[in-house]
Amino acid sequence: MAQAMDKWATTVEAPSFILALGDNFYPSGPMSTTDDKWKTNWINIFLKYDSLKVPWKVILGNHDYDGKPECQVAYTQAPHNPLGLWQMPDRNYTFQYPLPNNKVVEFFGLDTNGAQRQLRRRYPEMKDKLFEYKEWLSNNLKRSNAHWKIVFAHHPLYTKGKYHGIEGDCLREREYMESNVKCEGFGLEETLIEGQVDAYFSGH
């Protein structure tokens, strides 16, 4: 992956920053800001390429919750964060990037892990947290004057893949069916439409 990213960056177009869409560590996230995984899974893999030494705008994925996700937020301010390139000031955050002709694109990083049933079983508070995060997103979209609005998160709203489709249903709809039972969803798609979001980038 890192080699392919470097090839693109050096032969096609150099990135101004990189969006890291969760599952930043595999199979589990770091347990502290000094965990060896920072070196073995990120620094020694990606930052050995000069082309990838740009700001990394990071969001959490479900495998990051198998470590201590707060460590990935804290690493943003860690003195040993190489050149300050790892950037995740909070679980949800925004940043702007200038475009030609005095236009601006604003990015909205969103923690969508509350849509994953396995995580809700381990952390029951994640359901309420995701509703809070959705409200945070809605408020920030409304106040934004950016010409382009892009949300980036870990879980897709739609997928043709074999797995994880139910998480998209849960995240996207206000109500969805799971095991023939009607369940409460998060209604994120409605929020994106109302907030005039131009694109939604996801990982998983």
C-alpha positions in Angstrom: 0.0 0.0 0.0 2.7 2.5 1.0 4.7 1.7 -2.1 1.7 2.2 -4.3 0.9 5.5 -2.6 4.5 6.7 -3.1 4.3 5.7 -6.8 1.2 7.7 -7.4 2.5 10.7 -5.4 5.8 10.8 -7.3 4.5 10.0 -10.8 0.9 11.4 -11.0 0.2 14.0 -8.3 1.8 14.9 -5.0 -0.7 15.1 -2.2 -1.2 18.1 0.0 -2.5 15.9 2.7 -3.7 12.3 3.2 -7.1 11.2 4.5 -6.8 8.1 6.7 -10.3 6.6 6.8 -10.0 4.4 9.9 -8.6 1.0 10.8 -5.3 2.9 11.0 -3.8 -0.1 12.8 -4.5 -3.8 12.2 -5.7 -6.0 13.8 -5.9 -3.6 16.8 -4.9 0.0 17.7 -2.2 1.2 20.0 -2.6 1.1 23.7 -0.6 4.3 24.3 1.1 7.2 22.5 4.4 5.4 22.9 3.2 2.0 21.7 5.6 0.3 19.2 2.7 0.1 16.7 3.3 3.8 15.9 6.6 2.8 14.4 5.8 -0.7 13.0 2.4 0.2 11.5 2.9 3.8 10.4 6.2 5.5 10.7 8.4 2.7 9.4 5.8 1.8 6.7 4.6 5.1 5.3 6.9 7.9 6.5 10.0 6.2 5.0 8.7 7.8 1.7 9.3 11.5 1.4 6.3 11.9 -0.8 4.0 10.7 2.1 5.5 13.2 4.7 2.5 15.4 4.5 -0.3 15.9 7.1 -2.4 12.8 7.7 -6.0 13.7 8.5 -7.1 10.7 10.5 -10.5 9.2 11.7 -11.1 6.2 13.8 -12.2 2.7 12.5 -13.6 -0.3 14.4 -10.2 -2.0 14.7 -8.8 1.1 16.3 -11.3 0.5 19.1 -9.6 -2.8 19.8 -6.8 -0.6 21.3 -7.3 2.6 23.1 -8.7 5.1 20.5 -8.1 8.1 22.8 -4.4 7.4 22.2 -4.7 8.2 18.6 -6.3 11.6 19.4 -3.6 12.3 22.0 -0.8 11.4 19.6 -1.7 14.5 17.6 -0.1 16.6 20.4 2.6 14.1 21.4 6.2 15.6 21.1 7.3 12.4 19.2 4.6 12.8 16.5 6.9 13.1 13.5 6.7 16.7 12.2 3.2 16.8 13.6 2.0 14.9 10.6 -0.5 12.7 12.5 -3.6 15.0 12.9 -6.7 13.9 14.7 -7.5 16.7 17.3 -10.7 15.0 18.3 -12.9 12.0 17.3 -14.9 14.5 15.2 -13.3 17.6 13.7 -13.2 19.9 10.7 -10.5 21.5 8.6 -10.5 23.7 5.5 -8.4 23.6 2.4 -8.1 26.6 0.0 -8.9 26.1 -3.7 -8.2 28.3 -6.7 -10.3 31.3 -7.3 -10.7 32.0 -3.6 -12.8 29.0 -3.0 -12.6 26.7 0.0 -13.4 23.0 0.6 -14.2 22.0 4.2 -13.8 18.4 5.5 -15.8 17.0 8.3 -14.3 14.0 10.1 -16.9 11.8 11.7 -16.6 8.8 14.1 -19.3 6.4 12.8 -18.3 3.4 14.9 -21.5 3.4 16.9 -23.2 1.9 13.8 -21.3 -1.3 14.4 -23.3 -3.8 16.5 -20.2 -5.6 17.9 -18.9 -2.3 19.2 -22.2 -1.3 20.7 -22.3 -4.5 22.6 -18.9 -3.8 24.2 -19.5 0.0 24.6 -23.3 0.6 25.0 -22.8 4.3 25.2 -21.6 4.4 21.6 -25.2 4.5 20.4 -26.0 7.7 22.2 -22.6 9.1 21.2 -23.3 8.6 17.5 -26.5 10.6 17.8 -24.4 13.3 19.5 -21.9 13.1 16.7 -24.6 13.4 14.1 -25.9 16.5 15.8 -22.4 17.9 15.9 -22.1 17.3 12.2 -25.5 18.8 11.4 -24.6 22.0 13.3 -21.2 22.3 11.7 -22.6 21.8 8.2 -25.2 24.5 8.8 -22.6 27.0 9.9 -20.1 26.2 7.1 -19.7 28.7 4.2 -17.4 26.5 2.3 -17.9 26.0 -1.5 -17.5 22.3 -1.1 -18.4 20.1 1.9 -16.9 16.6 2.2 -17.5 14.2 5.1 -15.0 11.5 5.8 -15.7 8.5 8.0 -14.9 4.8 8.4 -18.2 3.1 7.6 -19.8 3.3 4.1 -23.5 4.2 3.7 -23.9 1.7 0.8 -21.8 -1.3 -0.1 -21.8 -4.1 -2.6 -19.4 -6.0 -0.5 -20.2 -9.4 1.2 -19.9 -7.9 4.7 -20.9 -4.8 6.6 -24.0 -3.9 4.7 -26.1 -3.9 7.8 -23.9 -1.2 9.3 -24.6 1.0 6.3 -28.4 0.4 6.8 -28.0 1.3 10.5 -26.0 4.5 9.7 -28.0 5.6 6.7 -31.7 5.1 7.7 -33.9 6.2 10.6 -35.3 2.6 10.8 -33.8 -0.6 9.3 -34.4 -4.3 9.6 -31.9 -6.6 11.3 -32.7 -10.3 11.7 -36.4 -9.5 10.9 -36.6 -7.0 13.7 -37.2 -3.3 13.1 -34.4 -1.3 14.6 -33.7 2.4 15.2 -31.1 3.8 12.8 -29.1 7.0 12.8 -30.5 8.7 9.7 -27.2 10.1 8.6 -28.1 10.2 4.9 -30.8 12.7 5.7 -28.3 14.9 7.6 -25.9 14.8 4.6 -28.6 15.9 2.2 -29.9 18.7 4.4 -26.3 19.9 5.0 -25.6 19.9 1.2 -22.7 17.6 1.5 -20.9 17.1 -1.9 -19.1 13.9 -1.1 -18.9 11.2 1.6 -15.6 9.3 1.8 -15.4 6.0 3.8 -13.1 3.1 4.5 -13.9 -0.2 6.2 
